Structures are given as structure tokens and as C-alpha cells.
């Protein structure tokens, strides 16, 4: 475990304030529903656990602490147990989630982690999963993406509120990052002042990982820190402004409509050009029944192919057909996964006692990509509605000092 001297930080206090109350109310207004919080034992997530445990005690809400053991290091099981012990002292429930088929690579670990967390959160009835990303994570992500010549509108990484990146495990789940505007060192100073140790993962010292290499390079550029923070906050504000615009257009019934059979109508010609690509990206995920957002280049190529009425193209398991004022969007029949997972069919229809999707009543365009028989209802509209609400979340700093 790690910590640092008290010094001038002894009087530092942190707490989740009214902005956090509003965020929780926005996405989980049932006081009986728990909030899930992912805790690895590192400084960021440990600080998040203490802050949320204190908030939950005041708000009368239950917490479920989730720790993923990737089983990639011999110490990981003991670290998960230490988080469980801390949760017990705070009087909150804890679960350790095992990655049963560990494999090398940060991308694989991230995907497995999100699927395990989402599944456990939903099983507990939670609609919110709290993550401990900080302003430093945003700064690091920006620098990583700048290295790859990423356009500015795609530079910013973690945001305050986001849809779960996995489907169908993350259905109805919102990710919240209350620490996103807080520096990591502030959290560490506070933990040290409160004599609350944390775990240092040795992989965070391994510069074979690009993020760790960037983190160490940023430490060597301390003189640039103030300018870097200001530029990052400005970029986050611009990103949030764009997200709010995206959410507002997704939320408009005259722009996006979904019929009971899963056929989507998008009034693309009325959408600002700078948002068209992002709207199409959302539609690929939703109409394809999966969680893979297409890259910018394929989306641009798709839009180039849809010049006149009747033009048709496919992307990511979804088809697009040009109309006089927009596009129709449906599921590519050849890509349908006609299996049930989590009560869903092809990631687009949910079991429903009063569901009725008779093939003979469906538009021909989607007839061959529908579940067999009655007992199902489309969930594309609810997925779009939640993403619209998430994108319209104002950028606030829930942590008060």
C-alpha cells in the first residue's frame, strides 16, 4: 500500500456535493436502486469509494462495490480481498468479479472488465456504474491521441457521463465519472491526510504501455502543467457542447423515429453536417444491435454513397437507404444473430408478454430481420432515448473541496 506525508494537506477536505445528487437523480431516481462503483484499490478508485460511501450514508442509498480480478498478476486476488475488507469497514456490499479467460493486452482486459462490471451492476438492479477516472486520465488520453494525429473532435477521452461501452450487458446502464475534473494528486493528498492507504499496481510503472510512457513524459514537463490543464478543460467544454447538440438532435421526434418493427427514419438532411457523422455512428450501433461505433472514415464513405433517393449501403451490420429527406435504417438480414442473450433477440428486441411483431404486419424492408413470432418488442427507441439523455448531461464538477 502507498501514501505520502501530510504536510500542508492536513486540512484538505473533499465531498460529493449537490451536482452529484443531480446526476444520480437524472439517471437513477429510485432510492431503492443501488449504485455500483468500480474499485481496483488504486488511489483514484479508493478515493471514489470513500467519497461515495460518505454520500450514500447521507443520501440513504445502497452501494455495490465491484472489483475485477483479471488474474494476470499473482497479487491480484489479495488486492481484491483488501478492497473487500475496506468495503466491509465502510458497511457496503462488495463483489469480486473473476476474468475466467485472461489474455494479454490492455484492450482485451478493458473489454472484459466492462462486460463483467455491467453484468454485475445490472444483476443488482443498478442503473449507474461509477468509475474513478480523473482529469489526469483525460490529459493522458489527449496526448496519446495527438500522437496518432486524431482530429480535435475525437481527442477527449473519458467524459463525465457516457453510455456503457458494452452491449447487451450494458443495457440501460450509465457510466458516471465524478472525479473527471479533479487531479489525481489532489485525491492522493486527501487520502494521505486522512491516513487512508491505497494500492499501487506495478503495471502502472511499466513504460511498455503507451499510457504509462505518456504519463512519465508529462511528469517531466511540469512547467507546462498549468497550460495543459487549461487547454484540457477548454477541450472538455467544447466536447460537451458537441455532445449536448448530438443529444438534442437524437431527442427530437421529428428527426429520429422508430416504428414497432425496428425500422428507423432519420431526417438526415435537417441535421447540421458536423453532427451527421456522429448520428450515423449511433444508428450503426443501435440498428446493428451491438456496441461497436464505426470509425470516421467508413461513415464518411457511407454518406458519400447515399446521394440520391433509393441509394443503399451497409455499415456495421446496419443498412441505410436514401429517401427524399433522409434515410431509412434497418438491420442487415445477413448479419442477424438470431439468438437470445440477456432476454434480448439480436440485441434489438426484448421479451415482452404483450409484444407483437407479426411478420405480415412489418414493412418489407425489415421483415427478414425480426424475431420469430410474437412476444417481443423493439428496444431501439429506449436505447436512443437513454443515449440522448446522457449526451445532454451538463459538464459539472461533483467534487467539492
N, C-alpha and C positions, 0 to 999 in steps of 0.2 A: 504494500500500500504506500501511497505517496501523500505528501502535504508540503507546506512551506511555512516559514516563520510568520508570526502575527504582525509585528511591526505596526505601521500606520493603518492597517486594515481592520484592527480590532473593533472599530465602531461601525464597520460596514454592515448594513442590513439589506436583505433582498426579500421580496414577497411578490406574489402574483396579485395584481390589482383588478379594478373594475373591468378593464379591457379583456382580461381573461374570462371573467364572468360572462361578458357579452359573447365572446367566441364560443364558449361552451353552450350557452343558451341558443346560439344560432344553429348549432349542429346536433345538439342532444339536450332537448328541453325537458325530457322525462327524468325527474330527480331520482327515480329508482334504477335507472340505467347506469352501469359503472363506466368509468373512463379507464381505458387501457393506456399504460405507459411503458415504453420500451427502455429497459435499463441494462446496460452491459457491465456497469461497475466503474467505468471511466469517470473522469471529473465532470464532464458535461451532463451525462445522464444521471449521475449521482446527485448533482445539484438539482436537476429537474425533479428527481424523486422527492427530495426534501421539500422543495417548493410546492409540489402538487399535493404531497401528504398534508402539509400545513393548510393549504387551500381547501382540500377535501374535508378536513376536520371542521373547518369553519362553515363550509357550504352544505355539509350533510350529504356529501356524495361518496360513493364507493370507488375505490381504486383497485385495478388489477395490474400488478407489476409483472411484466413478461421479460424473461431473459433467454436469448437464443444461445445455445451451446453448439457451435459449429463443429466441435470435436476435431479441430485442426491442430490444437495445441494440448499438451498434457495437462496444463494448468487450468484449462477452460472449465472443467467440472467444478473444481474448487472455487473458481471465481463466481460461477453461477450460484453456488451454495452461499457464498458470502453476501451476494445480493439478496438471496432469500432470507438470510439471517437479519439483514438490515430491514427488509420489509416487515419481518415479524416484530422487530423492536418498534417500528412505526405503526403497528397494528393494521397493516394492509396485506391483502392476499398476494401470493407470488406463485408463478409457474415457470418452470424451466422447460424450454422447447428444444428438443434434440433434432439436429440435422442428421437424418439417418443415413444419407448417402453423400458424405462430404467429398468435395472435389476442389482442386486448386483453382485459384482465380478469384479476384475480388468481385467480378461481375456475377459469377455463379453464386457466390456467397450472399451478395446483396439480394438477388432474386429469391433465393431460398429463405433468407431472413424475412423478407416482406411477406412471402406466402405463409410462413409459419406464424408470424405475428398477426396477419389479417385473419387467418383461420381461427386462432385462439381468441382474438378480440370479438369476432362475430359470434363464436360459440358462447361467449359470456354475455352477449347482448349489448356490447359496447358499439357505439357509432363513431367514437373518436379514438384515435391512436395518437398519443403524444410522443414526439421524438425530440432528442436533445441537441439538434443542430444549432450552431451558434453563428454569429457574424463572421467568425474566422473561417468556418466552412464555406460560406458564400465567397469570401475573398479568395480562398484557395481554388474553388471551382472556377471562378472568373479567370484566374491566371492559367489554370490548366487549359481552359477553352481558348484563351487568347493564343496560347502556343499552337493551337490547331487552326488558327485563323477563323474561328467561329464568328458569324455575324453578331453584332451587338444585341439584337433582339433575342438571341439564344444564349447569351453569355451567362446570365444569372442562373445559379443552380437552385439550391433549396429555397423554398418560399414559406411564408407563414402558414398558409392553408393550401392543401393540394388533395386531389383525389388519390385514393390508394393506387399504386402503380401496378397492382396485380388483379387479374380477373379470371374466374368469378370469385376468388377468395375475398377480394376487397369490396364486394358489392355493398353499397350503402355506407362505406367507411370513409371518413375524412381524416387526413393526416394534419395535425397541428404541431407547429414548432414554436412554442412560446419564447424560446431563448434566441430566436433568429436575429434580433437586433442587439444582442448582448455579447460582449467579448469573453472569450474563454478565460483570460487571465482574471477578469472580474469574478467569475464563478469560482476559480481556484483560490483567489484571495479570500472570498467569503467562506468557502469550505474550511480553509485553514484557520480563519479567525474563529470559526465555530467548532474547531477541533473535530472535523468530520473528514476522515481519510477517504481516499479513492484508490482505484486500481490503475496502474499504468500498464497497458498492453504493450509487450515488447515489439510487436509488429509495427507500432507507431514510431519506432526508431529505425525501421528498415527502409533505407532510401532506394531499394529496388522498386518500391511502389512509387508511382509518379506523384501521388498526393503528398507523401512524406518528403520527397525530394523538393517539391514546391514549398512545403511548409518550412523546411530548413532554409531554403533560399530567401523566403520572406523574413525570417528571423535576422538574417544578415543585412537586411535593408531597413533597419529600424528607423533611419532618418526619414523614410518615405511613408511611415505608418499613418500619420495624420491625414496626409493627402490621399492615401489609398482608402482609408475608411470613408472619407467624404465622397470620393468617387463611387465607392461601392454603394453607399446609401442613396446617392442620386440614381444609380443604375437600378437599384431595387425599386425606387419610386416610379421610374419610367416603366419598368416591367409590370408593376402593379397597375399602373394606369392602363397599359395594354390589356392586362388580364381582365380588368373591370369592363373594358369595352367588349372583349370577347364574351364575357358572361352576360352582358346586357343583350347582345345580339342572339345568343343561344336562348335567352329567356323570352324572346318575342314570338308570340304565336303566329304573327304574320310572316315570320322569317323561317321558322323551323316547325314543321308539323309531322306527327307520326300517326298513321292510321292503325286500327286494331290488328292488322296483319303484318305490321313491321315495315311498311313502305314509308320512307321519309321523303318529304318535299322540302327542299332548301331553296329559298328565293335568293340565289347567289348574286344575281345582278344588282340587288339592292344593298349588298354588303360592301363596306369600304374595302378596296383592294388589299390594304395592308392586313386585314383580318381574314380574308378569304382562305388563305392557305391554312391558317390555324383552325378555322371552322371545318374545313375539309378533313384535317387531321383528326379532329374529334369524331367526325362522322365515320371515318375509316375504322376507328376503334369500336364505336358503338354498333354500327351496322355489321361489322365483322364479328362481333361478339367476343372480342379479345382485348388485350391490354397493350398492343404494340402500336405506338404512334409512328407514322411513316416519316422518313427524313424529308427535308425541304425539297430536294431535287426531284424525287418521284412525284410529289404533289404538284410542283410546277409543271412537270411533263404531263400529268393528268389534265390539268386545266387547259393546257395548250391543245389537247386532243378534243376538248369539248367546246368547239367553236360555234356549231350550228345545231338547231333542233334535230334530235334523232341521233346525234353523235354519242357514242358509247365507249366506255373504257372501264377497266377494273384496276383496283389497287388494294392490297392487303386483305383480300377476301370479300371486298365490297364492290358492287358495280355502280357506276354513275351514268345516267342518261340525260342528255341535254334537253331542256324544254325551251319554250319561248322566253321565259323569265327566270329560269333557274335550272335546277337539276332534280331528278328523282334518284333516290339511293336505296339499294337493297342488298341482299346477301347473295354472293356468288354461289349458285347451287352446287357447283363442283367442289367448293371448299367447305361445305357444311359438315360439322362434326355432329352427327345425329346420335348423340349420347347424352345422358343426364349426368350432371355434375353439380352437387350442391342444390339439387332441386331445380336446376336450370337445363333447358334444352338448347344446345348450340350457343350458350351464353347470351341468348336473346329473348327467351321465353321462360316464364316461371310457372310452376304448377299452380293451378287455381281451380277451386271447386266449381266456380261459375264461369270459368274460362270457355270461350267459344271461338275457335279459329277454323271453322269448316272450310275445306279447300274450295268447295264450289262457290263460296261467297267471296273468296280472296281475289284481288287483282291478278291477272295472269303473270305479271312481272315478278311476283313473289311467291306464287303458288308452289313452286318446286323447292322452296327453302323454308318450309313451315313444318312444325311438329305434327306427328300423326294424330289425327282425331282431336276431340275436344279436351278440356281440362287444362288448357294453357292460356296465358295472357302475355302480351308483349311487355318487356321491361325497358325498351329503348328510351321511352319518354321519361321514365323516372331517373334513368342514368343521366340523361341530358339535363334534367332539372337540377339534380344534385351538383353536377359539374358547373352549371350556370351560377348556382348559389356560391359555390366555393370560389370561383374566379372573381366574384364580386365582393369578396371579403376585403375590407379596408386594411391597409398596412398599418399596424399598431405595434407598440412595444408593451407587452403584458407585464414585464418585469419592472417593479418599482424599487428604487433604492432609498 
